[in-house]
Amino acid sequence: MRALSTDNVDTAQLLVFVRAVNENFELTQELAGMASLHVRTTGEDIFGGVNSVLENLDVQWSKLASVTTDGHLL
């Protein structure tokens, strides 16, 4: 659900993608948002970034079926 890289000033950029299935069982995937992690990239910081993106979209955690990462702890 995320990708983490740094920009040209070494600020980590967290990209949050959402994958969904509609009523016709068609799969879609979109970039939901981005969060800048200015100081650290701990699990707590990454969770805060994901949570911020979800709050901006008014998505509740209880509506998610699963959360996956690229191998880093969330």
C-alpha positions in Angstrom: 0.0 0.0 0.0 3.0 2.3 0.0 6.2 3.2 -1.7 8.9 5.2 0.1 11.7 7.1 -1.6 13.4 10.4 -1.0 13.3 13.7 -3.0 16.2 15.9 -4.0 16.5 17.3 -0.4 16.4 13.8 1.3 12.8 14.1 2.5 11.2 10.7 2.5 8.0 10.7 0.3 5.4 8.1 1.2 3.0 7.2 -1.6 -0.2 5.5 -0.6 -2.1 3.5 -3.2 -5.6 2.1 -2.8 -6.8 -1.0 -4.6 -10.5 -1.6 -4.7 -13.1 -3.9 -6.3 -16.4 -2.3 -7.5 -19.9 -3.8 -7.6 -19.0 -5.4 -11.0 -15.9 -7.1 -9.5 -13.6 -4.9 -11.5 -10.3 -4.1 -9.9 -9.0 -0.6 -9.7 -5.8 0.9 -8.3 -5.1 4.6 -7.7 -2.6 6.8 -6.0 -4.6 7.9 -2.9 -2.1 10.5 -1.7 1.4 11.4 -0.6 2.9 12.2 2.8 6.3 13.8 3.4 8.2 12.3 6.3 10.6 15.0 7.3 12.6 13.6 10.2 12.3 9.8 10.5 10.8 6.8 8.7 9.9 4.6 11.6 6.8 2.4 11.6 5.0 5.0 13.7 5.9 7.8 11.3 4.8 5.7 8.3 1.5 4.8 10.0 0.9 8.5 10.7 1.5 9.3 7.0 -0.9 6.6 5.9 -3.5 7.6 8.5 -3.2 11.2 7.3 -3.9 10.3 3.7 -6.9 8.1 4.7 -8.3 10.9 6.9 -8.0 13.4 4.0 -10.0 11.0 1.9 -12.5 10.3 4.7 -11.7 6.6 4.6 -12.2 4.6 7.8 -9.7 1.9 8.8 -12.7 -0.4 9.5 -13.6 -0.3 5.8 -10.2 -1.8 4.7 -10.0 -5.5 4.1 -6.2 -5.6 4.3 -3.1 -3.5 4.4 0.1 -4.5 2.6 3.6 -2.9 2.4 6.7 -3.4 0.4 8.2 -5.3 3.3 8.8 -2.5 5.8 6.8 -2.7 9.1 3.7 -0.6 9.2 
